[in-house]
Amino acid sequence: MTREALEKLTYQKYGDSPTIRSYTKWKLFEENSPLKLPTEAKAGEVLVRGHVTLSGSEASFDLPNGVELTEGTLGLSQPEESRILGFHFYALKKAYRLKIRENLAEPLVIVSHLSERAFISHHLSIEVENARVPIIIYDMAEDGTKSFVVELKARNAEIELLTIGKHKSLSHYLLRASLAGKSRVKAFTVVHGGRMSHHREDYSLEGAGSELFLRGIPIGIGSAVDYLTNVLQHGEKTVSETRVHGFSYRDGWTVHRGTAKVFERARNSSSVVVSEVTIMDEGSLGVSVPMLEVDTGEIENASHSSSVRQFDEDALFYLRSRGLDREEALSLFVHGIGEALSSHLERLRSKARSSVMSLTEELL
C-alpha cells in the first residue's frame, strides 16, 4: 500500500443513510493516521500473559503444543476495502499465522497492546481444522492509534471465542471469519470504548450446517464505541444468532449496527439479530440499527429487533432504597454486565469470569 494509493481511498463507499451510515468519528483517525504518527513503538508493560503477545512493534510467542507459527495472512481482508484498512496495511510491518489441527485443552490467549503515541498495526491469521479450540483475545489501546485485524478460517471446527477490548485511545478492530464444513463458533465480546473505538466482526457461514452464536456488550462510559456485526449465510441449514446489549453512561456514546444476510442457496436456515442499547443517564447516546435480508423463501426462522431505552429507574430506586447511592447502584449494575457475559461461557468460565470482572472493576 503506497501513500498515493491511500489518497484514493475513503472510509466508507456507501451513502449516508440512517441504516448504513458510519458512526465512527473518522476525523480522529485521520488526525492520528500513520501519515502523521510514527509507525514504530516499543513494547509496553502488558499485565496479561499471552501465548501470542503483540505489543507496540514487538511480538513474542509461547505457543502450546499443537499450534504452528508461520508468517503471512489468509487474504480475507484487503487494503483497497477502505481507508482505515489502507492505513492498517500501510503501517503493517509483519503478519503472523497460526495453524491448529488438534484440540486445545486450555484457551489460546492472544494479546494486542499499545501504550505509545504511534500508529501501530497488528495482524494475526488463525486456521482451525477438525479441532475444538477456545480462544481469548485481549485488545488494549492505552495511547496512540492501534489497528488489529484477526482473520479466522474454521473447517469442521468448534471454537469458543472471547474478545475483551479495553481502550483509552483510538482503536480499530476487525475480525473476519470464514466457517467451512460443519463448523460451530460461540463468540462473546465485551468492548469498553476509548476516545473512539471502531469494533467490527464479520462472519461468513459457508459450510452446510455451520453455526454462529454471537453475544456482544459494547460499553461507552465517558467514551465512544461503534460496534458492527455482519453475518453472511451461504450454506444450507446454517444457523446464526446475534444478540447485542450495549450500555452508555457518563456522557458515553454507544452504537450497535448488526446485519445478517441469508443468500438464496442458504435454504432452511435460521437467522436472528437482536440489538439493544441502554442509556444509563442524561447526556449519553445510544443507537441500535439491526438489519436482516433474506433471499430465499425456504427459511426456518428469520427475525430481528431493536430497542434503545433508559436505565430502569424502578431498579435504581430499589437499590437506592437498600442504602446505596446512585453511583454505587449503577456501579453494581455494570459489574453485573461482566457477570452476565462470563456466565455464558463453559470451558472458558473460570478465566473469562476473572478477566471480565477485573475489566469492569477498572472501568468504574
Secondary structure in CASP SS format (residue, H / E / C, confidence):
PFRMAT SS
TARGET T0000
AUTHOR 0000-0000-0000
METHOD secondary structure of the structure
MODEL  1
M C 1.00
T C 1.00
R H 1.00
E H 1.00
A H 1.00
L H 1.00
E C 1.00
K C 1.00
L C 1.00
T C 1.00
Y C 1.00
Q C 1.00
K C 1.00
Y C 1.00
G C 1.00
D C 1.00
S C 1.00
P C 1.00
T C 1.00
I C 1.00
R C 1.00
S C 1.00
Y C 1.00
T C 1.00
K C 1.00
W H 1.00
K H 1.00
L H 1.00
F H 1.00
E H 1.00
E H 1.00
N C 1.00
S C 1.00
P C 1.00
L C 1.00
K C 1.00
L C 1.00
P C 1.00
T C 1.00
E C 1.00
A C 1.00
K C 1.00
A C 1.00
G C 1.00
E C 1.00
V C 1.00
L C 1.00
V C 1.00
R C 1.00
G C 1.00
H C 1.00
V E 1.00
T E 1.00
L E 1.00
S E 1.00
G C 1.00
S C 1.00
E E 1.00
A E 1.00
S E 1.00
F E 1.00
D C 1.00
L C 1.00
P C 1.00
N C 1.00
G C 1.00
V E 1.00
E E 1.00
L E 1.00
T E 1.00
E E 1.00
G C 1.00
T C 1.00
L C 1.00
G C 1.00
L C 1.00
S C 1.00
Q C 1.00
P H 1.00
E H 1.00
E H 1.00
S C 1.00
R H 1.00
I H 1.00
L H 1.00
G H 1.00
F H 1.00
H H 1.00
F H 1.00
Y H 1.00
A H 1.00
L C 1.00
K C 1.00
K C 1.00
A C 1.00
Y E 1.00
R E 1.00
L E 1.00
K E 1.00
I E 1.00
R C 1.00
E C 1.00
N C 1.00
L C 1.00
A C 1.00
E C 1.00
P C 1.00
L E 1.00
V E 1.00
I E 1.00
V E 1.00
S E 1.00
H E 1.00
L E 1.00
S C 1.00
E C 1.00
R C 1.00
A C 1.00
F E 1.00
I E 1.00
S E 1.00
H E 1.00
H E 1.00
L E 1.00
S E 1.00
I E 1.00
E E 1.00
V E 1.00
E E 1.00
N C 1.00
A C 1.00
R E 1.00
V E 1.00
P E 1.00
I E 1.00
I E 1.00
I E 1.00
Y E 1.00
D E 1.00
M E 1.00
A E 1.00
E C 1.00
D C 1.00
G C 1.00
T E 1.00
K E 1.00
S E 1.00
F E 1.00
V E 1.00
V E 1.00
E E 1.00
L E 1.00
K E 1.00
A E 1.00
R E 1.00
N C 1.00
A C 1.00
E E 1.00
I E 1.00
E E 1.00
L E 1.00
L E 1.00
T E 1.00
I E 1.00
G E 1.00
K E 1.00
H E 1.00
K C 1.00
S C 1.00
L E 1.00
S E 1.00
H E 1.00
Y E 1.00
L E 1.00
L E 1.00
R E 1.00
A E 1.00
S E 1.00
L E 1.00
A E 1.00
G C 1.00
K C 1.00
S C 1.00
R E 1.00
V E 1.00
K E 1.00
A E 1.00
F E 1.00
T E 1.00
V E 1.00
V E 1.00
H E 1.00
G C 1.00
G E 1.00
R C 1.00
M E 1.00
S E 1.00
H E 1.00
H E 1.00
R E 1.00
E E 1.00
D E 1.00
Y E 1.00
S E 1.00
L E 1.00
E C 1.00
G C 1.00
A C 1.00
G C 1.00
S C 1.00
E E 1.00
L E 1.00
F E 1.00
L E 1.00
R E 1.00
G E 1.00
I E 1.00
P E 1.00
I E 1.00
G E 1.00
I E 1.00
G C 1.00
S C 1.00
A E 1.00
V E 1.00
D E 1.00
Y E 1.00
L E 1.00
T E 1.00
N E 1.00
V E 1.00
L E 1.00
Q E 1.00
H C 1.00
G C 1.00
E C 1.00
K C 1.00
T C 1.00
V E 1.00
S E 1.00
E E 1.00
T E 1.00
R E 1.00
V E 1.00
H E 1.00
G E 1.00
F E 1.00
S E 1.00
Y E 1.00
R C 1.00
D C 1.00
G C 1.00
W E 1.00
T E 1.00
V E 1.00
H E 1.00
R E 1.00
G E 1.00
T E 1.00
A E 1.00
K E 1.00
V E 1.00
F C 1.00
E C 1.00
R C 1.00
A C 1.00
R C 1.00
N C 1.00
S E 1.00
S E 1.00
S E 1.00
V E 1.00
V E 1.00
V E 1.00
S E 1.00
E E 1.00
V E 1.00
T E 1.00
I E 1.00
M C 1.00
D C 1.00
E C 1.00
G C 1.00
S C 1.00
L E 1.00
G E 1.00
V E 1.00
S E 1.00
V E 1.00
P E 1.00
M E 1.00
L E 1.00
E E 1.00
V E 1.00
D C 1.00
T C 1.00
G C 1.00
E C 1.00
I E 1.00
E E 1.00
N E 1.00
A E 1.00
S E 1.00
H E 1.00
S E 1.00
S E 1.00
S E 1.00
V E 1.00
R E 1.00
Q E 1.00
F C 1.00
D C 1.00
E H 1.00
D H 1.00
A H 1.00
L H 1.00
F H 1.00
Y H 1.00
L H 1.00
R H 1.00
S H 1.00
R C 1.00
G C 1.00
L C 1.00
D C 1.00
R H 1.00
E H 1.00
E H 1.00
A H 1.00
L H 1.00
S H 1.00
L H 1.00
F H 1.00
V H 1.00
H H 1.00
G H 1.00
I H 1.00
G H 1.00
E H 1.00
A H 1.00
L H 1.00
S H 1.00
S C 1.00
H C 1.00
L C 1.00
E C 1.00
R C 1.00
L C 1.00
R H 1.00
S H 1.00
K H 1.00
A H 1.00
R H 1.00
S H 1.00
S H 1.00
V H 1.00
M H 1.00
S H 1.00
L H 1.00
T H 1.00
E H 1.00
E H 1.00
L H 1.00
L C 1.00
END
